[in-house]
Amino acid sequence: MSWRGVIREYRAFMPEIKESAICTLNEGNTLLLEAEWLSRRIGNNLKIYLKFEGQNPTGSFKDRGMTMAISKAIEEGAKAVICASTGNTSAAAAAFSAVADLPCAVLIPQGKIAKGKLSQAIFYGAKVMQVQGNFDEALDVVREIGKNYPVTVVNSINPYRIPGQRSAAFEVIDQLGGLAPDYQCIPVGNAANIVSYWEGYQQYRAAGKFKNNLPKMLGFQAEGSAPIVQGHPIEKPETIATAIRIGNPASWQRAVQVVKESEGLFDTVTDQEILAAQKLIAHTQGIFCEPASAASVAGLVKKAKQGYFKQGASVVCILTGHGLKDPDSAITDMPDPYVIQPDKQAVLKILGLN
């Protein structure tokens, strides 16, 4: 049987919704790769897995929640949808609203969005507006419109986004043959995704889908954009990882509860550690993820060096988006191609074969 999107595949675990209202791009069913080469690099007999959410239709995990949010907007008779975004939410909102034939407004912080994501939102037909302020100020405007007009807010404050995103946790369990990992490493921006996974694991365990322990949830923020770790909002967050450049996460308090309940932790990683992890993932496992995604592996490397993980543990790292979402970052840090004469000896010399 072919995959039918996360609402239909996991309908028993989703909020009730009319079949006629379902808006899907057959999102979900993404790769869980056993990262053997990465495991060897890190050592301690860890069994590391990469959940590559870049395989979703618009290239990020946001599609999981957006199918639910837009479907509910259709069911409830919304006249339009709106979101504030640092990138991935805008692409997902624009794509699903296009399928639903709903007008979509996207508010972005001026000059603070990766061009790969901005181009998606524009190409899908959304009305994209640059706000002369940060993400949090853009979200304030979105909230006000959502309260006073027949316009559905599809940011993570939308109550149906998290139920859709829980599907990723269901998939992890199914792909691991009915077992939960010992640890899960995940980037944290607006903090809804770490909540989604935790609630998904809890929901699936309550349904008897697995019986071993729930995973410890490890959330990683960029050092220049780490309000949860620092314990206060960051007025002007800065990081190369644009998807997690958020100074006042909407799901802050619940995320803190999740880490406490799971006996996990929050920590920071530097932009240098993020870029190094992005290269490590590509060079060892052949996956090109965006910088924000690599925060999970950067955190894994950092905590492994500190001796945090138990010997032989299983660790799932969430790669939240595709590298083509933010090609500028990769190009900036990329060496120039070799320039050679059209001669086989030049090629062999570079390969070290002559």
N, C-alpha and C positions, 0 to 999 in steps of 0.2 A: 504494500500500500504506500502511495506517495505521501510525502510530508504535506500537511495542510495548514501550517502556521500554528503559533503557540496557543491561541485561544481554543482551536478545535482539538489539538493534540492533548491539551491538558485541561479540558473543559471542566472536569470534575473538581479542579482546584482553582477555578476562576470565578469571579463574580458572575451572576446570572446575566445573560445578554441574549437578545433575539438573534436568531440565525441571520435574518435579513439585514441586520445592522453591522455584521462583522466586516471590518475593513482589514484586509491582510495582504501582505506581499510575500507570504510563505516564509516569514522571518523565523529565526531559531534554527535548531538542528546544526549548530556550529561545531567545529572540530575541537575535540579534547585530545591533544597530542602528548604522548609520553615522551618527555624531553630527555632522552638518554644522554646525548652529548653534553647538555647543560648540567645534568646530574653529575656526570663525571668531573666537569669543571669545578663544581661547588663542593663535591665530596660528602663525607659523613653518611654515605650510603642512602642519601635522600632519594626518594622516588618523586620526581618533579613532573607535573603535568601543566600544559599551557592551554587554557580555554580561550580560543581565538575568536572573539566576537566581531572582528573585522570581516567575517564571512556573512554577516547579516546584509540585507539588501542595500541599505544606505551606508554600510561600512562600519557600523558601531552597535553596541548593545542597546542603544536608545530605541531601536525598532521594537524590541520586546514590550516595552511599556507603551509605546506610541500606538501599536495596533489596538490595545485595550482602550487608551484614552480617546482616540479618534472614533472607535466603534461606539463608545458610550456617548460621545458628542452627537453622533448620527442618531442614536436611539432617543436622546433627550431633545432633539430638534434645534441644536445650536445653529446660529446663522453664520458663524465664523469661528476660527480658532486662533489663539495667540500664544506666543512664548517669548521669554527672554533667553538668550543663549550665548555661550562662548563657542558654539560650533555644531556639535553633534546633535543636540536637540533640534536645532533649526533645520538641519538636513532631514531628520526623521519626520518632524512635523510637516515640513513642506511636501515630502513625498507622499505620506499617507493622506494628507488633506487633498492632494491632487487626485488621488484615487477616489476619495470620497466626494469630490467636487465641492469642497468647502473653501471659501477664502481663508488665507492664512497670513497672519502678520507676524513678522519676526523682528524683535528688537535686539540689537547687538551692541556691545561696547565699541565705540569708534576706534578703529585701528588695533583692536585686541582680539581678532579672530583669524584663524588660519584660512588662507585663500581657498584651499581645497574644499573646506566646509562651506564657506561663503558662496562659492560658485555653485555648489549643489542646491542650496536654498533658492538662489536666484533662478537656476535652470528649471527647478521643479515648479516655478511660478509663484513663489511666495512674495509678499510685499515686504522687502527687507529695509529696515530703518536703522541707521547708526545713531546711537544715543551718545551725546557728549557727556559721558560719565562712565562708571564701571558697571559690572554685571548686576550688582545688588540694587543700584539705582534703576536700572532697566526693569528689573523684576518688580520693583515697587510700582512702576507705571502699569505693568501687566496685571498685577493683583487688583489695582483700582478699577481697571477696565473690566476685568472678570466679575467683579462684585456688582457693577452697575449696568452692564449691558449683556445681551444674549450672545456672549462670546465665551467660548470654553478655553480656560487656561490649561495648556498641556505641558507645563513644566512639571517637575517631580512633586510639587505640592498638589497636583491633581491626584485624587484618591485612587484612581485606577491604574496609574503608572506602575506603582510598586507591585501590585498583583501580577501584572504582565511580566515584569522583570524577574519575578520569582521563578519563572520557567527555566531560567538558566541554572538554578540550583537543582531543579528536577532533572535536567539533562546531565549534570555532573554525576549525580547518583546513578542514573540509568547507564551512563557511559562507563562508570567504574564497576558495573555489575552488581549494583545494590549495596554499595559501600560509600560512606562519606570519607573524605580525606581527613587527615589529622589536623592540617592547617590550611587556611586559605589566605592568600595575599592579594590585596586589591587596592587600586588607586582610589583616593578619596578627594572629591571636589565638593559637590553639593551634598554628598553623603547618602543619597537615597539608595545607591547600588549596594553598599555594604549591608544596609537594612534589608533590601530585597532578598539578597542571598540568604541571610540569616533566617528570615521569616520563611523562605522557601524550604530550607533545610528542616526547620521545625515542623512545617506543614506536612512535608513528605514523611518525616519520621512518625508523626502522629497517625498517619495513614498506613503505617507498617511497611513502607517502601524500603527502609533499611533499619538495622538494629544496633549498629555500632555507635560510638559516641559522636556527638555533634562536633564539627571542626572548631578550632580556635580561629577567630577572625582577626586578621592582621591588616590594619588600614594604614596606607602610606600617603602622606601629603608632601608636596614640593616644599622645600625649606623656606622659600620666599612667599609661600601661600599656604600657611599652616595654622589657621585659626584654632582648630580643635587641639592641636598639640600645644600651642602657646596659651590657650585658654581665654582668648579674647578675639573679637573680629579684627581683621586686617583691612585697614581703609584702602590701601593701594597694593593689592597682592601682585607679585611679580614672579613669573616662572616661564621658562621656554615651553612648558607643558600646558598649552592654552586651555585644554579641556578641564583642567583642575585648577585654573586660576580664579578661584572664588574665595572671597574674604569673609563671607558670613553664610555658611551652608544652611540651606533650608531644613535639612534633616539632622541637624547637629545633635540635638539632645537624644533623639532616638538612636543615633549612631553610637553615641557614648554608652548608652544602655546595652547595645548589642555587644560591644567590645567587653564590657563588664560581665555580661551574662555568659559569654563564650570563653571567658578567661583569656582573652586575646590582648591586643595592644594597638596603640597608635604610635607612629614614629614619622620622622621626616627623612627625605632623601634630597640631595643637592641636584641642581641641574646637570652638573658634571656626571654624577652617578646615574642619572636618568639616561643621558645620552650614551654613556658607556654600556648600560644595560640594553638599550635599543640595538646597539651594534652587536652585543653578545648574542641576543636572541636571533638576529639575522644571520650572524656568522656560524652559529652552532646548530640552529634548527630551521633556517630558511624561511623565517616568518618576518615580514616587515610590518611592524606595528607603529602607531603614532607615539610620540614621546610620553604622553600621559599614561598610556598603557604600560610602558616600560617601567613606570614607578613601582609596579608590583614586583618585578624581577629585581629592580634595584634594591627594594626593601628586603627581598629574599637573600640577596648577596650580602647585604649589610648585617642582617641578623644571623646568617650562617657564620660569618666571620667572628661574630660575638659568641658563638657557641649556643645559640638560643634553641635550635631544633633538636629534638631527641633523635638518637641514632636510628636510621632506617625508616624515618617517618615519611608519610606521603604528603605532598604539598601541591595544591592547585593554585597557579598564578593566573589571574584574570587579565587578559589583554583586551582592553575595552574597545579599541578601534584600529582601523587599518592605517598603515603608514602613509598611504596616498591622501589621507585626510589632511596631513600637515607636511607636504613635501618640502616647504621652505626650510624647515629645521634640519632635515636630512641633507639638503643641498649645501646649507651653510657650513656644516661640519664635515663635508665630504671631500676627499682628496680629488684633485684634477685627474682626468684620464691621461694615460700615457700618450705621448705623441711620437709616432714612429714612421719610418720609411716603409713603403709597401714591400717588405722583405721578410722572409720566413725566419731568418737568423735573428732579427730584432724581436720577433714574437717569442722565439725559443729562449733568448737571453732573459727576457722579463719573466718567463716561466721557470727559469733556472734549469733549462734542459739542454743547454749547449756547452 
